[in-house]
Amino acid sequence: MTHRRVAPLTRVADYPALQRLGSAWYVAQETLVLKVPSAVIPYEYNYLNNTEHPDFDQHVQPVHTEDYFWDDRLL
């Protein structure tokens, strides 16, 4: 079986539509986790947690925390 990416997921012009899809998922609270294709690494995925989902506190627990360092070069 050949796996192909659904194109285009990385075009800047598509960002507003993708943001609307993500926002609709977040507001609907139908699922706790959303699996999305990586925009950087082909055939990899990212998993988004819906922090407002009713089951979030019951099923999502921090394992480890650390301070976040913001690199100003990314601005």
mmCIF file of the N, C-alpha and C atoms, coordinates in Angstrom:
data_MODEL
# 
_entry.id   MODEL 
# 
loop_
_atom_site.group_PDB 
_atom_site.id 
_atom_site.type_symbol 
_atom_site.label_atom_id 
_atom_site.label_alt_id 
_atom_site.label_comp_id 
_atom_site.label_asym_id 
_atom_site.label_entity_id 
_atom_site.label_seq_id 
_atom_site.pdbx_PDB_ins_code 
_atom_site.Cartn_x 
_atom_site.Cartn_y 
_atom_site.Cartn_z 
_atom_site.occupancy 
_atom_site.B_iso_or_equiv 
_atom_site.pdbx_formal_charge 
_atom_site.auth_seq_id 
_atom_site.auth_comp_id 
_atom_site.auth_asym_id 
_atom_site.auth_atom_id 
_atom_site.pdbx_PDB_model_num 
ATOM 1   N N  . MET A 1 1  ? 0.840   -1.178 0.000  1.00 0.00 ? 1  MET A N  1 
ATOM 2   C CA . MET A 1 1  ? 0.000   0.000  0.000  1.00 0.00 ? 1  MET A CA 1 
ATOM 3   C C  . MET A 1 1  ? 0.887   1.245  0.000  1.00 0.00 ? 1  MET A C  1 
ATOM 4   N N  . THR A 1 2  ? 0.563   2.201  -0.835 1.00 0.00 ? 2  THR A N  1 
ATOM 5   C CA . THR A 1 2  ? 1.297   3.450  -0.904 1.00 0.00 ? 2  THR A CA 1 
ATOM 6   C C  . THR A 1 2  ? 0.540   4.503  -0.112 1.00 0.00 ? 2  THR A C  1 
ATOM 7   N N  . HIS A 1 3  ? 1.265   5.220  0.727  1.00 0.00 ? 3  HIS A N  1 
ATOM 8   C CA . HIS A 1 3  ? 0.664   6.308  1.501  1.00 0.00 ? 3  HIS A CA 1 
ATOM 9   C C  . HIS A 1 3  ? 0.999   7.620  0.815  1.00 0.00 ? 3  HIS A C  1 
ATOM 10  N N  . ARG A 1 4  ? -0.021  8.417  0.595  1.00 0.00 ? 4  ARG A N  1 
ATOM 11  C CA . ARG A 1 4  ? 0.203   9.731  0.012  1.00 0.00 ? 4  ARG A CA 1 
ATOM 12  C C  . ARG A 1 4  ? -0.360  10.790 0.933  1.00 0.00 ? 4  ARG A C  1 
ATOM 13  N N  . ARG A 1 5  ? 0.324   11.913 0.974  1.00 0.00 ? 5  ARG A N  1 
ATOM 14  C CA . ARG A 1 5  ? -0.180  13.051 1.735  1.00 0.00 ? 5  ARG A CA 1 
ATOM 15  C C  . ARG A 1 5  ? -1.314  13.701 0.971  1.00 0.00 ? 5  ARG A C  1 
ATOM 16  N N  . VAL A 1 6  ? -2.269  14.182 1.711  1.00 0.00 ? 6  VAL A N  1 
ATOM 17  C CA . VAL A 1 6  ? -3.319  14.981 1.096  1.00 0.00 ? 6  VAL A CA 1 
ATOM 18  C C  . VAL A 1 6  ? -2.744  16.369 0.908  1.00 0.00 ? 6  VAL A C  1 
ATOM 19  N N  . ALA A 1 7  ? -2.730  16.853 -0.297 1.00 0.00 ? 7  ALA A N  1 
ATOM 20  C CA . ALA A 1 7  ? -2.140  18.163 -0.583 1.00 0.00 ? 7  ALA A CA 1 
ATOM 21  C C  . ALA A 1 7  ? -3.261  19.166 -0.791 1.00 0.00 ? 7  ALA A C  1 
ATOM 22  N N  . PRO A 1 8  ? -3.039  20.390 -0.575 1.00 0.00 ? 8  PRO A N  1 
ATOM 23  C CA . PRO A 1 8  ? -1.870  21.007 0.038  1.00 0.00 ? 8  PRO A CA 1 
ATOM 24  C C  . PRO A 1 8  ? -2.142  21.322 1.494  1.00 0.00 ? 8  PRO A C  1 
ATOM 25  N N  . LEU A 1 9  ? -1.281  20.934 2.367  1.00 0.00 ? 9  LEU A N  1 
ATOM 26  C CA . LEU A 1 9  ? -1.444  21.239 3.786  1.00 0.00 ? 9  LEU A CA 1 
ATOM 27  C C  . LEU A 1 9  ? -0.469  22.298 4.269  1.00 0.00 ? 9  LEU A C  1 
ATOM 28  N N  . THR A 1 10 ? 0.474   22.672 3.463  1.00 0.00 ? 10 THR A N  1 
ATOM 29  C CA . THR A 1 10 ? 1.491   23.612 3.919  1.00 0.00 ? 10 THR A CA 1 
ATOM 30  C C  . THR A 1 10 ? 1.436   24.949 3.191  1.00 0.00 ? 10 THR A C  1 
ATOM 31  N N  . ARG A 1 11 ? 0.482   25.135 2.301  1.00 0.00 ? 11 ARG A N  1 
ATOM 32  C CA . ARG A 1 11 ? 0.384   26.427 1.618  1.00 0.00 ? 11 ARG A CA 1 
ATOM 33  C C  . ARG A 1 11 ? -0.179  27.461 2.581  1.00 0.00 ? 11 ARG A C  1 
ATOM 34  N N  . VAL A 1 12 ? 0.439   28.616 2.631  1.00 0.00 ? 12 VAL A N  1 
ATOM 35  C CA . VAL A 1 12 ? -0.017  29.684 3.519  1.00 0.00 ? 12 VAL A CA 1 
ATOM 36  C C  . VAL A 1 12 ? -1.457  30.072 3.196  1.00 0.00 ? 12 VAL A C  1 
ATOM 37  N N  . ALA A 1 13 ? -1.838  30.008 1.941  1.00 0.00 ? 13 ALA A N  1 
ATOM 38  C CA . ALA A 1 13 ? -3.203  30.372 1.545  1.00 0.00 ? 13 ALA A CA 1 
ATOM 39  C C  . ALA A 1 13 ? -4.246  29.455 2.175  1.00 0.00 ? 13 ALA A C  1 
ATOM 40  N N  . ASP A 1 14 ? -3.850  28.255 2.567  1.00 0.00 ? 14 ASP A N  1 
ATOM 41  C CA . ASP A 1 14 ? -4.787  27.306 3.164  1.00 0.00 ? 14 ASP A CA 1 
ATOM 42  C C  . ASP A 1 14 ? -4.928  27.465 4.676  1.00 0.00 ? 14 ASP A C  1 
ATOM 43  N N  . TYR A 1 15 ? -4.090  28.260 5.301  1.00 0.00 ? 15 TYR A N  1 
ATOM 44  C CA . TYR A 1 15 ? -4.110  28.398 6.754  1.00 0.00 ? 15 TYR A CA 1 
ATOM 45  C C  . TYR A 1 15 ? -5.472  28.804 7.307  1.00 0.00 ? 15 TYR A C  1 
ATOM 46  N N  . PRO A 1 16 ? -6.145  29.814 6.746  1.00 0.00 ? 16 PRO A N  1 
ATOM 47  C CA . PRO A 1 16 ? -7.444  30.190 7.326  1.00 0.00 ? 16 PRO A CA 1 
ATOM 48  C C  . PRO A 1 16 ? -8.456  29.041 7.333  1.00 0.00 ? 16 PRO A C  1 
ATOM 49  N N  . ALA A 1 17 ? -8.519  28.277 6.258  1.00 0.00 ? 17 ALA A N  1 
ATOM 50  C CA . ALA A 1 17 ? -9.460  27.144 6.214  1.00 0.00 ? 17 ALA A CA 1 
ATOM 51  C C  . ALA A 1 17 ? -9.083  26.085 7.240  1.00 0.00 ? 17 ALA A C  1 
ATOM 52  N N  . LEU A 1 18 ? -7.790  25.814 7.377  1.00 0.00 ? 18 LEU A N  1 
ATOM 53  C CA . LEU A 1 18 ? -7.345  24.831 8.358  1.00 0.00 ? 18 LEU A CA 1 
ATOM 54  C C  . LEU A 1 18 ? -7.603  25.312 9.780  1.00 0.00 ? 18 LEU A C  1 
ATOM 55  N N  . GLN A 1 19 ? -7.426  26.605 10.013 1.00 0.00 ? 19 GLN A N  1 
ATOM 56  C CA . GLN A 1 19 ? -7.701  27.164 11.334 1.00 0.00 ? 19 GLN A CA 1 
ATOM 57  C C  . GLN A 1 19 ? -9.190  27.062 11.662 1.00 0.00 ? 19 GLN A C  1 
ATOM 58  N N  . ARG A 1 20 ? -10.043 27.275 10.678 1.00 0.00 ? 20 ARG A N  1 
ATOM 59  C CA . ARG A 1 20 ? -11.492 27.129 10.903 1.00 0.00 ? 20 ARG A CA 1 
ATOM 60  C C  . ARG A 1 20 ? -11.839 25.686 11.250 1.00 0.00 ? 20 ARG A C  1 
ATOM 61  N N  . LEU A 1 21 ? -11.227 24.734 10.563 1.00 0.00 ? 21 LEU A N  1 
ATOM 62  C CA . LEU A 1 21 ? -11.472 23.320 10.875 1.00 0.00 ? 21 LEU A CA 1 
ATOM 63  C C  . LEU A 1 21 ? -11.051 22.996 12.300 1.00 0.00 ? 21 LEU A C  1 
ATOM 64  N N  . GLY A 1 22 ? -9.861  23.460 12.686 1.00 0.00 ? 22 GLY A N  1 
ATOM 65  C CA . GLY A 1 22 ? -9.374  23.214 14.042 1.00 0.00 ? 22 GLY A CA 1 
ATOM 66  C C  . GLY A 1 22 ? -10.234 23.879 15.094 1.00 0.00 ? 22 GLY A C  1 
ATOM 67  N N  . SER A 1 23 ? -10.660 25.095 14.827 1.00 0.00 ? 23 SER A N  1 
ATOM 68  C CA . SER A 1 23 ? -11.522 25.803 15.779 1.00 0.00 ? 23 SER A CA 1 
ATOM 69  C C  . SER A 1 23 ? -12.868 25.108 15.935 1.00 0.00 ? 23 SER A C  1 
ATOM 70  N N  . ALA A 1 24 ? -13.430 24.633 14.826 1.00 0.00 ? 24 ALA A N  1 
ATOM 71  C CA . ALA A 1 24 ? -14.709 23.922 14.892 1.00 0.00 ? 24 ALA A CA 1 
ATOM 72  C C  . ALA A 1 24 ? -14.560 22.639 15.708 1.00 0.00 ? 24 ALA A C  1 
ATOM 73  N N  . TRP A 1 25 ? -13.438 21.928 15.525 1.00 0.00 ? 25 TRP A N  1 
ATOM 74  C CA . TRP A 1 25 ? -13.188 20.711 16.314 1.00 0.00 ? 25 TRP A CA 1 
ATOM 75  C C  . TRP A 1 25 ? -13.105 21.063 17.799 1.00 0.00 ? 25 TRP A C  1 
ATOM 76  N N  . TYR A 1 26 ? -12.376 22.113 18.117 1.00 0.00 ? 26 TYR A N  1 
ATOM 77  C CA . TYR A 1 26 ? -12.174 22.511 19.506 1.00 0.00 ? 26 TYR A CA 1 
ATOM 78  C C  . TYR A 1 26 ? -13.505 22.875 20.174 1.00 0.00 ? 26 TYR A C  1 
ATOM 79  N N  . VAL A 1 27 ? -14.304 23.658 19.496 1.00 0.00 ? 27 VAL A N  1 
ATOM 80  C CA . VAL A 1 27 ? -15.577 24.121 20.061 1.00 0.00 ? 27 VAL A CA 1 
ATOM 81  C C  . VAL A 1 27 ? -16.578 22.976 20.196 1.00 0.00 ? 27 VAL A C  1 
ATOM 82  N N  . ALA A 1 28 ? -16.603 22.057 19.234 1.00 0.00 ? 28 ALA A N  1 
ATOM 83  C CA . ALA A 1 28 ? -17.569 20.959 19.269 1.00 0.00 ? 28 ALA A CA 1 
ATOM 84  C C  . ALA A 1 28 ? -17.331 19.999 20.437 1.00 0.00 ? 28 ALA A C  1 
ATOM 85  N N  . GLN A 1 29 ? -16.097 19.863 20.888 1.00 0.00 ? 29 GLN A N  1 
ATOM 86  C CA . GLN A 1 29 ? -15.731 19.001 22.017 1.00 0.00 ? 29 GLN A CA 1 
ATOM 87  C C  . GLN A 1 29 ? -16.193 17.555 21.829 1.00 0.00 ? 29 GLN A C  1 
ATOM 88  N N  . GLU A 1 30 ? -16.229 17.079 20.586 1.00 0.00 ? 30 GLU A N  1 
ATOM 89  C CA . GLU A 1 30 ? -16.668 15.706 20.331 1.00 0.00 ? 30 GLU A CA 1 
ATOM 90  C C  . GLU A 1 30 ? -15.582 14.684 20.648 1.00 0.00 ? 30 GLU A C  1 
ATOM 91  N N  . THR A 1 31 ? -14.325 15.058 20.459 1.00 0.00 ? 31 THR A N  1 
ATOM 92  C CA . THR A 1 31 ? -13.218 14.147 20.748 1.00 0.00 ? 31 THR A CA 1 
ATOM 93  C C  . THR A 1 31 ? -12.178 14.857 21.594 1.00 0.00 ? 31 THR A C  1 
ATOM 94  N N  . LEU A 1 32 ? -11.492 14.075 22.402 1.00 0.00 ? 32 LEU A N  1 
ATOM 95  C CA . LEU A 1 32 ? -10.456 14.612 23.274 1.00 0.00 ? 32 LEU A CA 1 
ATOM 96  C C  . LEU A 1 32 ? -9.182  14.915 22.501 1.00 0.00 ? 32 LEU A C  1 
ATOM 97  N N  . VAL A 1 33 ? -8.881  14.103 21.478 1.00 0.00 ? 33 VAL A N  1 
ATOM 98  C CA . VAL A 1 33 ? -7.617  14.227 20.737 1.00 0.00 ? 33 VAL A CA 1 
ATOM 99  C C  . VAL A 1 33 ? -7.911  14.290 19.244 1.00 0.00 ? 33 VAL A C  1 
ATOM 100 N N  . LEU A 1 34 ? -7.148  15.133 18.542 1.00 0.00 ? 34 LEU A N  1 
ATOM 101 C CA . LEU A 1 34 ? -7.244  15.242 17.093 1.00 0.00 ? 34 LEU A CA 1 
ATOM 102 C C  . LEU A 1 34 ? -5.883  14.925 16.495 1.00 0.00 ? 34 LEU A C  1 
ATOM 103 N N  . LYS A 1 35 ? -5.831  13.938 15.609 1.00 0.00 ? 35 LYS A N  1 
ATOM 104 C CA . LYS A 1 35 ? -4.602  13.554 14.918 1.00 0.00 ? 35 LYS A CA 1 
ATOM 105 C C  . LYS A 1 35 ? -4.525  14.350 13.618 1.00 0.00 ? 35 LYS A C  1 
ATOM 106 N N  . VAL A 1 36 ? -3.439  15.109 13.443 1.00 0.00 ? 36 VAL A N  1 
ATOM 107 C CA . VAL A 1 36 ? -3.277  15.935 12.242 1.00 0.00 ? 36 VAL A CA 1 
ATOM 108 C C  . VAL A 1 36 ? -1.931  15.644 11.590 1.00 0.00 ? 36 VAL A C  1 
ATOM 109 N N  . PRO A 1 37 ? -1.867  15.706 10.269 1.00 0.00 ? 37 PRO A N  1 
ATOM 110 C CA . PRO A 1 37 ? -0.594  15.473 9.589  1.00 0.00 ? 37 PRO A CA 1 
ATOM 111 C C  . PRO A 1 37 ? 0.399   16.578 9.912  1.00 0.00 ? 37 PRO A C  1 
ATOM 112 N N  . SER A 1 38 ? 1.652   16.212 10.049 1.00 0.00 ? 38 SER A N  1 
ATOM 113 C CA . SER A 1 38 ? 2.711   17.200 10.249 1.00 0.00 ? 38 SER A CA 1 
ATOM 114 C C  . SER A 1 38 ? 2.868   18.028 8.988  1.00 0.00 ? 38 SER A C  1 
ATOM 115 N N  . ALA A 1 39 ? 2.995   19.323 9.144  1.00 0.00 ? 39 ALA A N  1 
ATOM 116 C CA . ALA A 1 39 ? 3.243   20.200 7.999  1.00 0.00 ? 39 ALA A CA 1 
ATOM 117 C C  . ALA A 1 39 ? 4.722   20.226 7.652  1.00 0.00 ? 39 ALA A C  1 
ATOM 118 N N  . VAL A 1 40 ? 5.564   19.632 8.483  1.00 0.00 ? 40 VAL A N  1 
ATOM 119 C CA . VAL A 1 40 ? 7.009   19.687 8.293  1.00 0.00 ? 40 VAL A CA 1 
ATOM 120 C C  . VAL A 1 40 ? 7.582   18.337 7.869  1.00 0.00 ? 40 VAL A C  1 
ATOM 121 N N  . ILE A 1 41 ? 7.133   17.273 8.499  1.00 0.00 ? 41 ILE A N  1 
ATOM 122 C CA . ILE A 1 41 ? 7.718   15.949 8.257  1.00 0.00 ? 41 ILE A CA 1 
ATOM 123 C C  . ILE A 1 41 ? 6.682   15.044 7.587  1.00 0.00 ? 41 ILE A C  1 
ATOM 124 N N  . PRO A 1 42 ? 6.922   14.664 6.345  1.00 0.00 ? 42 PRO A N  1 
ATOM 125 C CA . PRO A 1 42 ? 5.959   13.780 5.664  1.00 0.00 ? 42 PRO A CA 1 
ATOM 126 C C  . PRO A 1 42 ? 5.769   12.467 6.419  1.00 0.00 ? 42 PRO A C  1 
ATOM 127 N N  . TYR A 1 43 ? 4.538   11.980 6.423  1.00 0.00 ? 43 TYR A N  1 
ATOM 128 C CA . TYR A 1 43 ? 4.167   10.699 7.038  1.00 0.00 ? 43 TYR A CA 1 
ATOM 129 C C  . TYR A 1 43 ? 4.282   10.702 8.555  1.00 0.00 ? 43 TYR A C  1 
ATOM 130 N N  . GLU A 1 44 ? 4.390   11.873 9.163  1.00 0.00 ? 44 GLU A N  1 
ATOM 131 C CA . GLU A 1 44 ? 4.378   12.006 10.619 1.00 0.00 ? 44 GLU A CA 1 
ATOM 132 C C  . GLU A 1 44 ? 3.107   12.748 11.011 1.00 0.00 ? 44 GLU A C  1 
ATOM 133 N N  . TYR A 1 45 ? 2.743   12.641 12.277 1.00 0.00 ? 45 TYR A N  1 
ATOM 134 C CA . TYR A 1 45 ? 1.519   13.266 12.763 1.00 0.00 ? 45 TYR A CA 1 
ATOM 135 C C  . TYR A 1 45 ? 1.762   13.997 14.074 1.00 0.00 ? 45 TYR A C  1 
ATOM 136 N N  . ASN A 1 46 ? 0.898   14.951 14.348 1.00 0.00 ? 46 ASN A N  1 
ATOM 137 C CA . ASN A 1 46 ? 0.846   15.629 15.634 1.00 0.00 ? 46 ASN A CA 1 
ATOM 138 C C  . ASN A 1 46 ? -0.519  15.332 16.243 1.00 0.00 ? 46 ASN A C  1 
ATOM 139 N N  . TYR A 1 47 ? -0.589  15.347 17.549 1.00 0.00 ? 47 TYR A N  1 
ATOM 140 C CA . TYR A 1 47 ? -1.832  15.076 18.255 1.00 0.00 ? 47 TYR A CA 1 
ATOM 141 C C  . TYR A 1 47 ? -2.181  16.296 19.096 1.00 0.00 ? 47 TYR A C  1 
ATOM 142 N N  . LEU A 1 48 ? -3.365  16.832 18.868 1.00 0.00 ? 48 LEU A N  1 
ATOM 143 C CA . LEU A 1 48 ? -3.824  18.012 19.592 1.00 0.00 ? 48 LEU A CA 1 
ATOM 144 C C  . LEU A 1 48 ? -4.790  17.579 20.680 1.00 0.00 ? 48 LEU A C  1 
ATOM 145 N N  . ASN A 1 49 ? -4.574  18.060 21.887 1.00 0.00 ? 49 ASN A N  1 
ATOM 146 C CA . ASN A 1 49 ? -5.470  17.783 23.012 1.00 0.00 ? 49 ASN A CA 1 
ATOM 147 C C  . ASN A 1 49 ? -6.468  18.916 23.147 1.00 0.00 ? 49 ASN A C  1 
ATOM 148 N N  . ASN A 1 50 ? -7.732  18.577 23.285 1.00 0.00 ? 50 ASN A N  1 
ATOM 149 C CA . ASN A 1 50 ? -8.760  19.580 23.509 1.00 0.00 ? 50 ASN A CA 1 
ATOM 150 C C  . ASN A 1 50 ? -8.890  19.795 25.013 1.00 0.00 ? 50 ASN A C  1 
ATOM 151 N N  . THR A 1 51 ? -8.299  20.870 25.496 1.00 0.00 ? 51 THR A N  1 
ATOM 152 C CA . THR A 1 51 ? -8.274  21.151 26.936 1.00 0.00 ? 51 THR A CA 1 
ATOM 153 C C  . THR A 1 51 ? -9.650  21.483 27.503 1.00 0.00 ? 51 THR A C  1 
ATOM 154 N N  . GLU A 1 52 ? -10.615 21.761 26.644 1.00 0.00 ? 52 GLU A N  1 
ATOM 155 C CA . GLU A 1 52 ? -11.977 22.060 27.092 1.00 0.00 ? 52 GLU A CA 1 
ATOM 156 C C  . GLU A 1 52 ? -12.899 20.843 27.027 1.00 0.00 ? 52 GLU A C  1 
ATOM 157 N N  . HIS A 1 53 ? -12.383 19.714 26.560 1.00 0.00 ? 53 HIS A N  1 
ATOM 158 C CA . HIS A 1 53 ? -13.206 18.505 26.476 1.00 0.00 ? 53 HIS A CA 1 
ATOM 159 C C  . HIS A 1 53 ? -13.558 18.036 27.889 1.00 0.00 ? 53 HIS A C  1 
ATOM 160 N N  . PRO A 1 54 ? -14.786 17.566 28.114 1.00 0.00 ? 54 PRO A N  1 
ATOM 161 C CA . PRO A 1 54 ? -15.206 17.151 29.459 1.00 0.00 ? 54 PRO A CA 1 
ATOM 162 C C  . PRO A 1 54 ? -14.316 16.070 30.095 1.00 0.00 ? 54 PRO A C  1 
ATOM 163 N N  . ASP A 1 55 ? -13.663 15.237 29.287 1.00 0.00 ? 55 ASP A N  1 
ATOM 164 C CA . ASP A 1 55 ? -12.823 14.164 29.824 1.00 0.00 ? 55 ASP A CA 1 
ATOM 165 C C  . ASP A 1 55 ? -11.357 14.542 29.981 1.00 0.00 ? 55 ASP A C  1 
ATOM 166 N N  . PHE A 1 56 ? -11.009 15.785 29.674 1.00 0.00 ? 56 PHE A N  1 
ATOM 167 C CA . PHE A 1 56 ? -9.596  16.174 29.687 1.00 0.00 ? 56 PHE A CA 1 
ATOM 168 C C  . PHE A 1 56 ? -8.934  15.904 31.040 1.00 0.00 ? 56 PHE A C  1 
ATOM 169 N N  . ASP A 1 57 ? -9.494  16.420 32.116 1.00 0.00 ? 57 ASP A N  1 
ATOM 170 C CA . ASP A 1 57 ? -8.867  16.273 33.439 1.00 0.00 ? 57 ASP A CA 1 
ATOM 171 C C  . ASP A 1 57 ? -8.773  14.816 33.889 1.00 0.00 ? 57 ASP A C  1 
ATOM 172 N N  . GLN A 1 58 ? -9.709  14.011 33.454 1.00 0.00 ? 58 GLN A N  1 
ATOM 173 C CA . GLN A 1 58 ? -9.720  12.599 33.854 1.00 0.00 ? 58 GLN A CA 1 
ATOM 174 C C  . GLN A 1 58 ? -8.675  11.782 33.080 1.00 0.00 ? 58 GLN A C  1 
ATOM 175 N N  . HIS A 1 59 ? -8.420  12.125 31.830 1.00 0.00 ? 59 HIS A N  1 
ATOM 176 C CA . HIS A 1 59 ? -7.576  11.285 30.978 1.00 0.00 ? 59 HIS A CA 1 
ATOM 177 C C  . HIS A 1 59 ? -6.203  11.854 30.660 1.00 0.00 ? 59 HIS A C  1 
ATOM 178 N N  . VAL A 1 60 ? -5.982  13.133 30.924 1.00 0.00 ? 60 VAL A N  1 
ATOM 179 C CA . VAL A 1 60 ? -4.696  13.747 30.579 1.00 0.00 ? 60 VAL A CA 1 
ATOM 180 C C  . VAL A 1 60 ? -4.020  14.216 31.862 1.00 0.00 ? 60 VAL A C  1 
ATOM 181 N N  . GLN A 1 61 ? -2.870  13.645 32.126 1.00 0.00 ? 61 GLN A N  1 
ATOM 182 C CA . GLN A 1 61 ? -2.104  13.993 33.322 1.00 0.00 ? 61 GLN A CA 1 
ATOM 183 C C  . GLN A 1 61 ? -0.673  14.351 32.919 1.00 0.00 ? 61 GLN A C  1 
ATOM 184 N N  . PRO A 1 62 ? -0.119  15.416 33.459 1.00 0.00 ? 62 PRO A N  1 
ATOM 185 C CA . PRO A 1 62 ? 1.275   15.741 33.135 1.00 0.00 ? 62 PRO A CA 1 
ATOM 186 C C  . PRO A 1 62 ? 2.221   14.680 33.698 1.00 0.00 ? 62 PRO A C  1 
ATOM 187 N N  . VAL A 1 63 ? 3.199   14.332 32.905 1.00 0.00 ? 63 VAL A N  1 
ATOM 188 C CA . VAL A 1 63 ? 4.211   13.375 33.340 1.00 0.00 ? 63 VAL A CA 1 
ATOM 189 C C  . VAL A 1 63 ? 5.451   14.114 33.806 1.00 0.00 ? 63 VAL A C  1 
ATOM 190 N N  . HIS A 1 64 ? 5.761   15.176 33.103 1.00 0.00 ? 64 HIS A N  1 
ATOM 191 C CA . HIS A 1 64 ? 6.952   15.960 33.418 1.00 0.00 ? 64 HIS A CA 1 
ATOM 192 C C  . HIS A 1 64 ? 6.727   17.384 32.918 1.00 0.00 ? 64 HIS A C  1 
ATOM 193 N N  . THR A 1 65 ? 7.162   18.359 33.664 1.00 0.00 ? 65 THR A N  1 
ATOM 194 C CA . THR A 1 65 ? 7.082   19.750 33.220 1.00 0.00 ? 65 THR A CA 1 
ATOM 195 C C  . THR A 1 65 ? 8.458   20.371 33.282 1.00 0.00 ? 65 THR A C  1 
ATOM 196 N N  . GLU A 1 66 ? 8.669   21.360 32.446 1.00 0.00 ? 66 GLU A N  1 
ATOM 197 C CA . GLU A 1 66 ? 9.927   22.103 32.471 1.00 0.00 ? 66 GLU A CA 1 
ATOM 198 C C  . GLU A 1 66 ? 9.656   23.502 31.966 1.00 0.00 ? 66 GLU A C  1 
ATOM 199 N N  . ASP A 1 67 ? 10.523  24.430 32.331 1.00 0.00 ? 67 ASP A N  1 
ATOM 200 C CA . ASP A 1 67 ? 10.378  25.807 31.882 1.00 0.00 ? 67 ASP A CA 1 
ATOM 201 C C  . ASP A 1 67 ? 10.560  25.872 30.372 1.00 0.00 ? 67 ASP A C  1 
ATOM 202 N N  . TYR A 1 68 ? 9.815   26.789 29.749 1.00 0.00 ? 68 TYR A N  1 
ATOM 203 C CA . TYR A 1 68 ? 9.904   26.967 28.312 1.00 0.00 ? 68 TYR A CA 1 
ATOM 204 C C  . TYR A 1 68 ? 10.813  28.139 28.013 1.00 0.00 ? 68 TYR A C  1 
ATOM 205 N N  . PHE A 1 69 ? 11.726  27.953 27.095 1.00 0.00 ? 69 PHE A N  1 
ATOM 206 C CA . PHE A 1 69 ? 12.626  29.015 26.667 1.00 0.00 ? 69 PHE A CA 1 
ATOM 207 C C  . PHE A 1 69 ? 12.169  29.513 25.306 1.00 0.00 ? 69 PHE A C  1 
ATOM 208 N N  . TRP A 1 70 ? 11.760  30.782 25.213 1.00 0.00 ? 70 TRP A N  1 
ATOM 209 C CA . TRP A 1 70 ? 11.345  31.355 23.949 1.00 0.00 ? 70 TRP A CA 1 
ATOM 210 C C  . TRP A 1 70 ? 12.561  31.954 23.259 1.00 0.00 ? 70 TRP A C  1 
ATOM 211 N N  . ASP A 1 71 ? 12.802  31.521 22.055 1.00 0.00 ? 71 ASP A N  1 
ATOM 212 C CA . ASP A 1 71 ? 13.913  32.020 21.263 1.00 0.00 ? 71 ASP A CA 1 
ATOM 213 C C  . ASP A 1 71 ? 13.426  33.200 20.440 1.00 0.00 ? 71 ASP A C  1 
ATOM 214 N N  . ASP A 1 72 ? 13.879  34.402 20.761 1.00 0.00 ? 72 ASP A N  1 
ATOM 215 C CA . ASP A 1 72 ? 13.431  35.618 20.075 1.00 0.00 ? 72 ASP A CA 1 
ATOM 216 C C  . ASP A 1 72 ? 13.758  35.624 18.588 1.00 0.00 ? 72 ASP A C  1 
ATOM 217 N N  . ARG A 1 73 ? 14.662  34.774 18.153 1.00 0.00 ? 73 ARG A N  1 
ATOM 218 C CA . ARG A 1 73 ? 14.974  34.714 16.723 1.00 0.00 ? 73 ARG A CA 1 
ATOM 219 C C  . ARG A 1 73 ? 13.806  34.174 15.922 1.00 0.00 ? 73 ARG A C  1 
ATOM 220 N N  . LEU A 1 74 ? 12.846  33.555 16.592 1.00 0.00 ? 74 LEU A N  1 
ATOM 221 C CA . LEU A 1 74 ? 11.694  32.995 15.889 1.00 0.00 ? 74 LEU A CA 1 
ATOM 222 C C  . LEU A 1 74 ? 10.638  34.039 15.578 1.00 0.00 ? 74 LEU A C  1 
ATOM 223 N N  . LEU A 1 75 ? 10.791  35.230 16.121 1.00 0.00 ? 75 LEU A N  1 
ATOM 224 C CA . LEU A 1 75 ? 9.798   36.298 15.867 1.00 0.00 ? 75 LEU A CA 1 
ATOM 225 C C  . LEU A 1 75 ? 9.956   36.887 14.493 1.00 0.00 ? 75 LEU A C  1 
# 
